[in-house]
Amino acid sequence: MMRTGWFRAVHVRPESVQTLRALRVGRTALLGKLLDMVNAIRDSLGTFGLKVGDVSAGRLEAIKLCAC
């Protein structure tokens, strides 16, 4: 293969870099799905005339504790 020119040297990133990239891609995908779910819930409530304001992580935890 080398004689015919079909071979080309490539750079292989270290395994630690590949692991970090996989974690970052997974986290980004999960955050995207979370945003999709939040938007779907807001849309469903909107059809009934309910409007949800901004909910921060702290307020969301407080709502969960009160609902118990």
SEDRENZA-169431 format. One record per residue: residue in three letters; x, y, z of N, C-alpha, C in turn. Coordinates in steps of 0.001 Angstrom, whole numbers, always signed. Atoms other than C-alpha are relative to their C-alpha. Layout:
% residues N
<atom res="Ala" n_px="X" n_py="Y" n_pz="Z" ca_px="X" ca_py="Y" ca_pz="Z" c_px="X" c_py="Y" c_pz="Z"/>
...
//
This chain:
% residues 68
<atom res="Met" n_px="+826" n_py="-1193" n_pz="+0" ca_px="+0" ca_py="+0" ca_pz="+0" c_px="+869" c_py="+1256" c_pz="+0"/>
<atom res="Met" n_px="-855" n_py="-1184" n_pz="-57" ca_px="+2832" ca_py="+2374" ca_pz="+758" c_px="+618" c_py="+299" c_pz="-1364"/>
<atom res="Arg" n_px="-624" n_py="-202" n_pz="+1312" ca_px="+4415" ca_py="+1851" ca_pz="-2665" c_px="-979" c_py="+615" c_pz="-994"/>
<atom res="Thr" n_px="+985" n_py="-505" n_pz="+948" ca_px="+1193" ca_py="+2615" ca_pz="-4501" c_px="-543" c_py="+1371" c_pz="+394"/>
<atom res="Gly" n_px="+462" n_py="-1315" n_pz="-426" ca_px="+502" ca_py="+5768" ca_pz="-2484" c_px="-1362" c_py="-7" c_pz="+658"/>
<atom res="Trp" n_px="+1310" n_py="+95" n_pz="-636" ca_px="-2662" ca_py="+4511" ca_pz="-812" c_px="+91" c_py="+195" c_pz="+1511"/>
<atom res="Phe" n_px="-191" n_py="-147" n_pz="-1436" ca_px="-1190" ca_py="+5021" ca_pz="+2648" c_px="+314" c_py="+1447" c_pz="+329"/>
<atom res="Arg" n_px="-280" n_py="-1349" n_pz="-448" ca_px="-1193" ca_py="+8322" ca_pz="+4497" c_px="+42" c_py="+6" c_pz="+1525"/>
<atom res="Ala" n_px="-117" n_py="-61" n_pz="-1448" ca_px="-34" ca_py="+9011" ca_pz="+8038" c_px="-1103" c_py="+898" c_pz="+571"/>
<atom res="Val" n_px="+1058" n_py="-774" n_pz="-654" ca_px="-2757" ca_py="+10259" ca_pz="+10374" c_px="+385" c_py="+251" c_pz="+1442"/>
<atom res="His" n_px="-239" n_py="-319" n_pz="-1404" ca_px="-2729" ca_py="+11859" ca_pz="+13805" c_px="-1101" c_py="-637" c_pz="+833"/>
<atom res="Val" n_px="+965" n_py="+629" n_pz="-898" ca_px="-4412" ca_py="+9850" ca_pz="+16556" c_px="+71" c_py="+728" c_pz="+1328"/>
<atom res="Arg" n_px="+33" n_py="-729" n_pz="-1268" ca_px="-5503" ca_py="+11811" ca_pz="+19593" c_px="+102" c_py="-973" c_pz="+1166"/>
<atom res="Pro" n_px="-120" n_py="+874" n_pz="-1181" ca_px="-4736" ca_py="+10422" ca_pz="+23058" c_px="-1367" c_py="-450" c_pz="+504"/>
<atom res="Glu" n_px="+1257" n_py="+563" n_pz="-501" ca_px="-7358" ca_py="+8291" ca_pz="+24773" c_px="-686" c_py="+948" c_pz="+985"/>
<atom res="Ser" n_px="+595" n_py="-933" n_pz="-961" ca_px="-7862" ca_py="+10904" ca_pz="+27499" c_px="-794" c_py="+1094" c_pz="-712"/>
<atom res="Val" n_px="+710" n_py="-1028" n_pz="+774" ca_px="-8858" ca_py="+13489" ca_pz="+24888" c_px="-1272" c_py="-580" c_pz="-604"/>
<atom res="Gln" n_px="+1185" n_py="+645" n_pz="+567" ca_px="-11241" ca_py="+11039" ca_pz="+23244" c_px="-1072" c_py="-210" c_pz="+1069"/>
<atom res="Thr" n_px="+944" n_py="+191" n_pz="-1101" ca_px="-12826" ca_py="+10303" ca_pz="+26634" c_px="-696" c_py="+1314" c_pz="+350"/>
<atom res="Leu" n_px="+597" n_py="-1303" n_pz="-311" ca_px="-13343" ca_py="+13991" ca_pz="+27402" c_px="-971" c_py="+440" c_pz="-1084"/>
<atom res="Arg" n_px="+894" n_py="-378" n_pz="+1091" ca_px="-14855" ca_py="+14569" ca_pz="+23986" c_px="-1308" c_py="-799" c_pz="+73"/>
<atom res="Ala" n_px="+1203" n_py="+831" n_pz="-109" ca_px="-17269" ca_py="+11649" ca_pz="+24464" c_px="-895" c_py="+499" c_pz="+1130"/>
<atom res="Leu" n_px="+791" n_py="-526" n_pz="-1118" ca_px="-18343" ca_py="+13047" ca_pz="+27837" c_px="-663" c_py="+1322" c_pz="-366"/>
<atom res="Arg" n_px="+560" n_py="-1293" n_pz="+390" ca_px="-18823" ca_py="+16520" ca_pz="+26393" c_px="-1152" c_py="-168" c_pz="-985"/>
<atom res="Val" n_px="+1063" n_py="+235" n_pz="+988" ca_px="-20878" ca_py="+15214" ca_pz="+23476" c_px="-1239" c_py="-572" c_pz="+688"/>
<atom res="Gly" n_px="+1127" n_py="+575" n_pz="-733" ca_px="-23041" ca_py="+13147" ca_pz="+25838" c_px="-730" c_py="+1043" c_pz="+835"/>
<atom res="Arg" n_px="+608" n_py="-1054" n_pz="-818" ca_px="-23618" ca_py="+16100" ca_pz="+28161" c_px="-787" c_py="+972" c_pz="-870"/>
<atom res="Thr" n_px="+693" n_py="-912" n_pz="+913" ca_px="-24527" ca_py="+18344" ca_pz="+25240" c_px="-1303" c_py="-620" c_pz="-498"/>
<atom res="Ala" n_px="+1210" n_py="+677" n_pz="+465" ca_px="-27015" ca_py="+15751" ca_pz="+23982" c_px="-1065" c_py="-24" c_pz="+1097"/>
<atom res="Leu" n_px="+962" n_py="+19" n_pz="-1108" ca_px="-28621" ca_py="+15421" ca_pz="+27428" c_px="-605" c_py="+1371" c_pz="+247"/>
<atom res="Leu" n_px="+532" n_py="-1350" n_pz="-194" ca_px="-28936" ca_py="+19180" ca_pz="+27821" c_px="-961" c_py="+380" c_pz="-1118"/>
<atom res="Gly" n_px="+904" n_py="-263" n_pz="+1115" ca_px="-30510" ca_py="+19378" ca_pz="+24376" c_px="-1341" c_py="-680" c_pz="+195"/>
<atom res="Lys" n_px="+1251" n_py="+730" n_pz="-249" ca_px="-33065" ca_py="+16712" ca_pz="+25292" c_px="-790" c_py="+643" c_pz="+1141"/>
<atom res="Leu" n_px="+673" n_py="-684" n_pz="-1106" ca_px="-33811" ca_py="+18506" ca_pz="+28570" c_px="-716" c_py="+1250" c_pz="-492"/>
<atom res="Leu" n_px="+612" n_py="-1207" n_pz="+553" ca_px="-34467" ca_py="+21732" ca_pz="+26699" c_px="-1204" c_py="-350" c_pz="-870"/>
<atom res="Asp" n_px="+1134" n_py="+440" n_pz="+808" ca_px="-36715" ca_py="+19870" ca_pz="+24248" c_px="-1202" c_py="-356" c_pz="+876"/>
<atom res="Met" n_px="+1092" n_py="+387" n_pz="-898" ca_px="-38748" ca_py="+18432" ca_pz="+27140" c_px="-637" c_py="+1225" c_pz="+659"/>
<atom res="Val" n_px="+526" n_py="-1221" n_pz="-618" ca_px="-39081" ca_py="+21810" ca_pz="+28865" c_px="-862" c_py="+755" c_pz="-993"/>
<atom res="Asn" n_px="+771" n_py="-712" n_pz="+1020" ca_px="-40257" ca_py="+23396" ca_pz="+25640" c_px="-1297" c_py="-731" c_pz="-342"/>
<atom res="Ala" n_px="+1216" n_py="+770" n_pz="+282" ca_px="-42734" ca_py="+20566" ca_pz="+24993" c_px="-1029" c_py="+195" c_pz="+1110"/>
<atom res="Ile" n_px="+919" n_py="-209" n_pz="-1126" ca_px="-44233" ca_py="+20984" ca_pz="+28482" c_px="-588" c_py="+1403" c_pz="-47"/>
<atom res="Arg" n_px="+494" n_py="-1378" n_pz="+107" ca_px="-44454" ca_py="+24748" ca_pz="+28052" c_px="-1042" c_py="+125" c_pz="-1116"/>
<atom res="Asp" n_px="+932" n_py="-56" n_pz="+1118" ca_px="-46182" ca_py="+24261" ca_pz="+24698" c_px="-1332" c_py="-654" c_pz="+372"/>
<atom res="Ser" n_px="+1226" n_py="+690" n_pz="-399" ca_px="-48654" ca_py="+21766" ca_pz="+26159" c_px="-815" c_py="+847" c_pz="+972"/>
<atom res="Leu" n_px="+718" n_py="-863" n_pz="-934" ca_px="-49518" ca_py="+24130" ca_pz="+28998" c_px="-551" c_py="+1235" c_pz="-699"/>
<atom res="Gly" n_px="+445" n_py="-1185" n_pz="+729" ca_px="-49818" ca_py="+27006" ca_pz="+26559" c_px="-1314" c_py="-208" c_pz="-717"/>
<atom res="Thr" n_px="+1270" n_py="+268" n_pz="+672" ca_px="-52664" ca_py="+25301" ca_pz="+24736" c_px="-1180" c_py="+134" c_pz="+955"/>
<atom res="Phe" n_px="+1053" n_py="-167" n_pz="-992" ca_px="-54649" ca_py="+25489" ca_pz="+27994" c_px="-2" c_py="+1397" c_pz="+604"/>
<atom res="Gly" n_px="-16" n_py="-1372" n_pz="-453" ca_px="-53845" ca_py="+29159" ca_pz="+28492" c_px="+909" c_py="+251" c_pz="+1191"/>
<atom res="Leu" n_px="-919" n_py="-167" n_pz="-1123" ca_px="-51209" ca_py="+28603" ca_pz="+31172" c_px="+1356" c_py="+430" c_pz="-528"/>
<atom res="Lys" n_px="-1298" n_py="-499" n_pz="+424" ca_px="-47958" ca_py="+30488" ca_pz="+30879" c_px="+973" c_py="-150" c_pz="+1153"/>
<atom res="Val" n_px="-1010" n_py="+234" n_pz="-1021" ca_px="-44863" ca_py="+29416" ca_pz="+32804" c_px="+1121" c_py="+1005" c_pz="-200"/>
<atom res="Gly" n_px="-1108" n_py="-941" n_pz="+69" ca_px="-42270" ca_py="+32052" ca_pz="+33606" c_px="+1334" c_py="-721" c_pz="+80"/>
<atom res="Asp" n_px="-1324" n_py="+576" n_pz="-128" ca_px="-38554" ca_py="+31530" ca_pz="+33981" c_px="+101" c_py="-772" c_pz="+1308"/>
<atom res="Val" n_px="-213" n_py="+823" n_pz="-1178" ca_px="-37696" ca_py="+28746" ca_pz="+36397" c_px="+1477" c_py="-323" c_pz="+70"/>
<atom res="Ser" n_px="-1420" n_py="+293" n_pz="-170" ca_px="-34140" ca_py="+28623" ca_pz="+37678" c_px="+150" c_py="-1331" c_pz="+727"/>
<atom res="Ala" n_px="-246" n_py="+1284" n_pz="-665" ca_px="-32532" ca_py="+25502" ca_pz="+39118" c_px="-358" c_py="+77" c_pz="+1478"/>
<atom res="Gly" n_px="+326" n_py="-150" n_pz="-1410" ca_px="-32920" ca_py="+26840" ca_pz="+42666" c_px="-1490" c_py="-2" c_pz="+257"/>
<atom res="Arg" n_px="+1462" n_py="-38" n_pz="-153" ca_px="-36607" ca_py="+27576" ca_pz="+42248" c_px="-605" c_py="-1353" c_pz="-321"/>
<atom res="Leu" n_px="+506" n_py="+1313" n_pz="+348" ca_px="-37132" ca_py="+24197" ca_pz="+40622" c_px="+151" c_py="-959" c_pz="+1177"/>
<atom res="Glu" n_px="-193" n_py="+835" n_pz="-1180" ca_px="-35657" ca_py="+22453" ca_pz="+43678" c_px="-1011" c_py="+351" c_pz="+1089"/>
<atom res="Ala" n_px="+967" n_py="-426" n_pz="-1002" ca_px="-37917" ca_py="+24515" ca_pz="+45949" c_px="-1388" c_py="-516" c_pz="-342"/>
<atom res="Ile" n_px="+1315" n_py="+497" n_pz="+433" ca_px="-40958" ca_py="+23493" ca_pz="+43904" c_px="-94" c_py="-1498" c_pz="+269"/>
<atom res="Lys" n_px="-3" n_py="+1443" n_pz="-244" ca_px="-39970" ca_py="+19820" ca_pz="+44151" c_px="-185" c_py="-302" c_pz="+1488"/>
<atom res="Leu" n_px="+102" n_py="+232" n_pz="-1431" ca_px="-39594" ca_py="+20064" ca_pz="+47938" c_px="-1404" c_py="+302" c_pz="+504"/>
<atom res="Cys" n_px="+1342" n_py="-374" n_pz="-445" ca_px="-42966" ca_py="+21773" ca_pz="+48358" c_px="-1036" c_py="-996" c_pz="-482"/>
<atom res="Ala" n_px="+983" n_py="+922" n_pz="+567" ca_px="-44760" ca_py="+19241" ca_pz="+46178" c_px="-38" c_py="-1327" c_pz="+749"/>
<atom res="Cys" n_px="-53" n_py="+1286" n_pz="-717" ca_px="-43707" ca_py="+16339" ca_pz="+48442" c_px="-996" c_py="-55" c_pz="+1058"/>
//
